[in-house]
Amino acid sequence: FWQDPGNWEWDEYGGFFTGDREPQPYDVELTLDPVNTVIPPDGGALDYNASLVSQLNMTVPGVSYWTTATMPNGVETQTLFQQTFTLVPFMDVTVPMQQQVPGAAPAGVYSYNGYAGFYPNALLSDSYTFFKLAGGPAAGGGDYQFDADQWPASGGSFAAAASRDEVGSARVPSEFSLSAAHPNPFNPATAVSVRLPESAELTVTVYNVNGRVVATLADGVFAAGSHTFTFDGSSLASGLYFVRAHAPGELDAIRKLTLLK
């Protein structure tokens, strides 16, 4: 979901609408998929893939992607990497990215954070955890002085990846998959997307921790494409739930949901 201050308005979900368009808070998804998550004591490269999937049939210029890292002491760094591109209709691209982590960085657990939106206003985000092994100052010790020059980053271009897509090809996903839920934790509703590269029978069900089905979100034959399903937990108690997407012979994936009231 995106905001063009000149033409679009915020809705109550943080999405947008314009004219007669109904709010669609889950139209665009950003995902960071790590290749490695352990950095040796003397530092090294953190490799990951950044994916952007849009269900919008519109062009949005001036979109930015940028990253930061959250240090072991909980402090988030300044921007480490940034690029600006145009979101094209039904954009579905994945590009390789790399972040260097210096040996002088503290040992401990980090979060690598990716954002998309109109910089510095983030409308989408994803993150993953990585580990820096002993070698720098103790985590959270306060001795390490962050220097962005020691954290060079590089990556592929979303614009270049989008330009390589043939017209219409970005409409159809390349593989069967179930997205992470957004938002998560949630109250009272959250949504997941299932991507189908071809028509398939699909069931999407939600279970509680006892394995009992509490909701059926989909049950039938769905066309190729990305399909979004909303789970409303208004009548359920707080706790853990699990959403399962099953396409016989093609997909059997589960995501954890946390309902907080």
N, C-alpha and C positions, 0 to 999 in steps of 0.2 A: 504494500500500500504506500502511496506517495502523496506528497503535498506540493502543489505549485501555488505559492501564495497569491498569485495574480488571478487564478481561476478556480481553485478548489477550496473546499472547506473541511475542517476536521469534523468527524463524527464522534459519538461517545465512546467508540472503541479505539480511537486513535487511528482510524482509517480515513477515507475521504469519500466524498460524493460530489457530483457536479450535475446540475440540471435535474433530470428525473432519475438519475442513477441511484440505486439503492446502495447503502454502505456494504462494502466487501472487505472486511478487515484482514483476510488471509490471502489476498491476491498474489503476493510476491513472497518468496521464501529465500532466505540466505542460509547456507550451510557450510561450516568449516569441517573438513574431514582430514584428520592428521595422518601423516605417513609414518612419522616417528614421534615419540613423546618423552624420550630420555636424552638429555644433553650431558656429555662427559664433563669431568672436572675442568678441563682446559677450554671448554666452550665448543661450539659447533653450530651446525645448521639445523633449523627446525623446518621441516618440509610438510606442506599440507596442500590440499586442494580446496579451492573456494568455488561454491556452486551458487548460481542465481537462477531461480525458476520463476517465471511470470505467467499468470493466466490472464493478463490484460491484453486486449486487442487495441493497444494504443502506444504511441511513441512518447517517451518522457525524457527530455534532454537535461543535462546538468546533474545527473545522479553521481554521487561519490561513494567509493568504497575505501574504508580506512581501518587501520588496526592499532591496538595498544596491547600492553601486557600488564597484568596485575602481579606485583611483586609478592614474595612470600610474606611480607609484613602488611599486605593488604592495600598498598598504595598503587594506584594505576598510573602508568607512565603517560607521557605526552604521545602524540601520534607518531607511530613508527613507519607507516606506509600509507600512501594515499594515491588514488587515481580517480579520474572523472570520466564518465562515459554516458552514452545515450541508451536508455532502456528501450528495446525494440519490441514490437508485438510478439507475444508468446515466447519471449526469450528463455532459453533453457541451455545454459552454458556452464562448463566447469573449466577452471584454469589453475595451473600449478603455481604455487607461491612458496617463497622461502624467506625465513627470518633468521638472522645470525644472532646467537646469544654469546656474549663474551665470557671468557674464563673467569674474569673478575666478578661476575655477577654472583650474588649470594646463592648458596645451596638451598634447596627447598622446593616447595610446590608452587607453581605459577599457573595463571590462567592467561591464555592467549585469546584476545577478543577481536572479533570482526564486526564492523558496523556498515550499514548502507543507508543512504538518505541524502539530505541536502546539507552538506558539512557546514557547521558542526552539529546539526540536528539529526540524530540517528532515529530512523523509523524502523529499521530491522537490525537484529543483532544475533550473533551466535558465538560460542566460545568452547574451548576445550582445555583440559588440564595437561601440563607437561612438567617434567621434573629436571632440575639441575642438580647434578651430583656434587659432592663436597669438592671444594677447590677455591671458592671465593670466601668472603666473610660469612660469618654465621647468619642464617636467615633472620631478618628482622633486627639485626644487631645495630643498625644505624651507621655502620662504617662505610658502606658502599654509597658512592655518589653517582647517581644515574647520569650517563652521558649518551645522548642519542646517537652521536657519531660512532659509538661502540656497538650499536645495534642496527647495522645496515640491513635493509630488506629489499627484496625484488620480487617480481611476479609477472605472470602473463596478463594480457589485456582483455578485459571483458568486451571492449569494443571490437577488438580483432577477432575474438572467438565468435561474437555474434555475427560479424560480417561473413564468416565462413559457413554459417548455416544457410542452407538452401531455403527459398521461400516455402513456408509451410512445414518444413522439416522440424522446426523448433516446437511445433504444436504437439508432436508425438514424442513422448519420453523414449529413451533408448533402452530402458530396463524396468522391470517390475520393482517397486519399492514403496515403503511406508515411511512417511516423514515423521519427524519428532512432533509432538503436540505443541501447540502454541495458543494461548500462553500455558505455561506449566512451571510452577503450581498455578492453579486456576480456581476461580469462584465467580459465577457458578458454572460457566461453560468454557470449553476448549475445543479445538479443531485439529484434525489430522488430514493429510492429503495422501492419496494412493495414486501412484503413477502406473499406467498400463500402456505398454508399447503396442498392444493389440487387444482386440475385444476378448473379454474373459469373464467367466463366472467369478463373482467376488462376494465374500461375506466379511463384514467388519463388525466385531462384537466387543463388548466391554465386560470385563470380569472383575469381581472383588477379590480380596486376598484369599477367600475360601474357595475360589474357583467357580463361583456361581455367576451365571450371565445376568448382568443388571441392565444391559441395553444392547439392542441390535441396530447398528447404524446403516448397514447395507446388506442386502441379500438378493442377488439377481445377476443378470448379465449387463456389463458396462462396456461402453465403447472405449477405444484407445484414447488416451489423454490423461489429464490430471483431474482427479475428483476429490473434492473437499467434503468432509463429514464433520458435523458438530455434535459433541456430547454434552448434554445438559445434566449437571449433577445437582440440580436444585433440591430434589427430593431425597438425596442420599447423604449419608454421614461423611464427615471429613475422614480422610485416610488415603491409602494407596489403592489404585485401580490399574488394570492392564487392558490396553486395547490391542486386539489381534486382527490382522488383515490376512485373509486366506484366499488364494486363487489356486485351485487344484493343479499340482504339478509345476507351478510357476512361482508362487509366493506364499510364505508362511512366516510373518514377522510380528513381533510384539514390542510395544512401547509402554513404558511406565508412566502413569498419571498420578499427580498428587492434588487432591481436592482439599483446600483449606478454607474453612468458614470462620 
